[in-house]
Amino acid sequence: MPDKDTLCTSHILVVDDNPANIALLEDLLDDAGFTHVTSLADPRRVLAYCRETQPDLLLLDVRMPHIDGLTLLADLQRAWKDEGPPVIVLTAQTDRDTRSQALELGARDFLTKPFDHQETLQRVSNALQAGRLYRQRLDQTSQLEELIAQRTAELERLALSEPITGLPNRTAMIQWLERRLVDGASPYLLFIALDGLDDIARLHGYPAADALLTHACRLLEDAIHTGDRLGCWGGAELLVVSHDALDDATLIEHAQRFRDLLARDHRIGDLLMSLSARIGISRAGVDAEAADQLIRQATLALPTLGERPVGVYSAELECAHQQRARMQQLLREAIDRDEFQLVFQPKIELATGRVSGAEALLRWHNAELGHVSPGDFIPLAEASGDILAIGDWVAGEAIRQVRDWRDRNRVEADFSIAINVATRQLMTGDFSQRLLARLDDAGLPAHAIQVEVTESGLMEDVSLARETLRLLADQGLKIAIDDFGTGYSSLAYLKTLPVTTLKIDRTFINDMLTSSHDRNLAITVITLAHSFGCDVVAEGIEQPQQAELLASLGCESAQGYWFSPPLPAARFLDWKAGYDDRCRAFRGPDLVSGA
């Protein structure tokens, strides 16, 4: 018998053209406690009735006028498919074809006339329970589908949002830009690089840096025009896409306004933090028809640190980039192709006039590019990391060369070659161990090689530089600061680092004969070096009077074109032999002017 709390209130529709059958079923169901039983004698009214009331169960006769039960079953199946009410077919027919057709059309069960009361109630109850269970599962499925849709929408939102700022992320910006281009728009793009966030994170922690980034984004959101789109490209990189028709000059003014908004002090909570910004601009249609091309051009126009803050993409910029890219590719192959050469510029002791050593300078000749200036390829190598392999080659070649010269008795026992060491080499951690091992393998004393580093390189990680250079100095290598006074000059690192030599940059030497200011600067550097126990090497000597003045000021050594330009190894030895012969004929100030 049915559960009165669940089944007795079910809506049952009896469809039969025989009033006696209807009455019999109504009485039977009423006696069993079913409270919502409806009957229809005309099968033509069934579809409309079901649309209006949606009964829970149909008891459907097969043989009826106007529309037989099987046709009505087919109509119900077309109208509701699997979501219609369950159907129990009422039939006196027991042939298999009728039952098979009814089942194919969606009938749930059969009741054979004349009706057995107990069987009828049980089959009705079973059909209602099955229908209710089906609807519950259908509801659960619908709820699950809705939940999945919500979660999917949330995942899509998260997948297209930058988590810190909530702005559209790289994927979202590319998709949006692609749609705009397909629609025929001609947008321009501002690629904004925020400088200073890493310093903020190191100084105050990442929450402070994140807060500053979010604040910067809010400022830009308020500043961009309606219809423009702001998004995040990377951790400290933003994109602004606009559709205003602006010429290049106005574009630059537009970008400068954004930069001025960002490049100032910002108060976040109790902290006053500074940002700076660089902006690259590109425009659709300038050799760019796709989103990735437009973004690439904006990043290409992005100025490097120290340049003007705003750059605009141009064909000339593209050409220069392609040339740099080609140079970088050839640079990576230069070692294997044996295209590098060391040249040596002699270092002269001003007090004695003798050649105490030489600076090894790198030269590159490529079949395609010809002679390439170190000022062009060294920055490329440092930026790409190729400087590690190149620097390793330089060290090995310098050691090999001094070993060869010593074996041939062409240089004195205290002769040393100075090699320039890039910042990235110092930061590898094992630079000092590898250099010392190579000297040991060559059977050379540590003083045969001198290491020259720049001030700016030392400042990138003073503690690591101190550790690396200390290991070298403890073994007897001399450490020189190259181009002293042109970078981040600080007495602190002179105090803590094992520096033995300061090299005065040529900019202080050029006008020292005519400028008292430059002469006083040179005197200051020499005095400062001596107070820290360092000797001094002056670069860029082009006149004998410069050498004489520096000698009188106590400068220990000098190098420059007055003595000799940088020379290949064989020519260097020839020059040194001739110079040594002249040294035997001159002494003191005479040899300086007679060099």
Secondary structure as GFF3:
##gff-version 3
##sequence-region A 1 595
A	DSSP	beta_strand	11	15	.	.	.	ID=ss1
A	DSSP	alpha_helix	19	31	.	.	.	ID=ss2
A	DSSP	beta_strand	36	40	.	.	.	ID=ss3
A	DSSP	three_ten_helix	43	45	.	.	.	ID=ss4
A	DSSP	alpha_helix	46	53	.	.	.	ID=ss5
A	DSSP	beta_strand	57	61	.	.	.	ID=ss6
A	DSSP	alpha_helix	69	80	.	.	.	ID=ss7
A	DSSP	three_ten_helix	81	83	.	.	.	ID=ss8
A	DSSP	beta_strand	87	91	.	.	.	ID=ss9
A	DSSP	alpha_helix	96	104	.	.	.	ID=ss10
A	DSSP	beta_strand	109	112	.	.	.	ID=ss11
A	DSSP	alpha_helix	117	159	.	.	.	ID=ss12
A	DSSP	alpha_helix	170	182	.	.	.	ID=ss13
A	DSSP	beta_strand	188	195	.	.	.	ID=ss14
A	DSSP	alpha_helix	197	204	.	.	.	ID=ss15
A	DSSP	alpha_helix	206	223	.	.	.	ID=ss16
A	DSSP	beta_strand	229	234	.	.	.	ID=ss17
A	DSSP	beta_strand	237	242	.	.	.	ID=ss18
A	DSSP	alpha_helix	248	262	.	.	.	ID=ss19
A	DSSP	beta_strand	265	268	.	.	.	ID=ss20
A	DSSP	beta_strand	271	274	.	.	.	ID=ss21
A	DSSP	beta_strand	276	283	.	.	.	ID=ss22
A	DSSP	alpha_helix	291	301	.	.	.	ID=ss23
A	DSSP	beta_strand	310	312	.	.	.	ID=ss24
A	DSSP	alpha_helix	315	333	.	.	.	ID=ss25
A	DSSP	beta_strand	340	349	.	.	.	ID=ss26
A	DSSP	beta_strand	355	366	.	.	.	ID=ss27
A	DSSP	beta_strand	370	372	.	.	.	ID=ss28
A	DSSP	alpha_helix	374	384	.	.	.	ID=ss29
A	DSSP	alpha_helix	387	407	.	.	.	ID=ss30
A	DSSP	beta_strand	416	420	.	.	.	ID=ss31
A	DSSP	alpha_helix	423	426	.	.	.	ID=ss32
A	DSSP	alpha_helix	431	441	.	.	.	ID=ss33
A	DSSP	three_ten_helix	446	448	.	.	.	ID=ss34
A	DSSP	beta_strand	449	454	.	.	.	ID=ss35
A	DSSP	alpha_helix	455	460	.	.	.	ID=ss36
A	DSSP	alpha_helix	462	474	.	.	.	ID=ss37
A	DSSP	beta_strand	478	484	.	.	.	ID=ss38
A	DSSP	alpha_helix	491	496	.	.	.	ID=ss39
A	DSSP	beta_strand	501	504	.	.	.	ID=ss40
A	DSSP	alpha_helix	506	509	.	.	.	ID=ss41
A	DSSP	alpha_helix	516	531	.	.	.	ID=ss42
A	DSSP	beta_strand	535	538	.	.	.	ID=ss43
A	DSSP	alpha_helix	544	552	.	.	.	ID=ss44
A	DSSP	beta_strand	557	558	.	.	.	ID=ss45
A	DSSP	beta_strand	567	568	.	.	.	ID=ss46
A	DSSP	alpha_helix	569	585	.	.	.	ID=ss47
A	DSSP	alpha_helix	589	594	.	.	.	ID=ss48
###
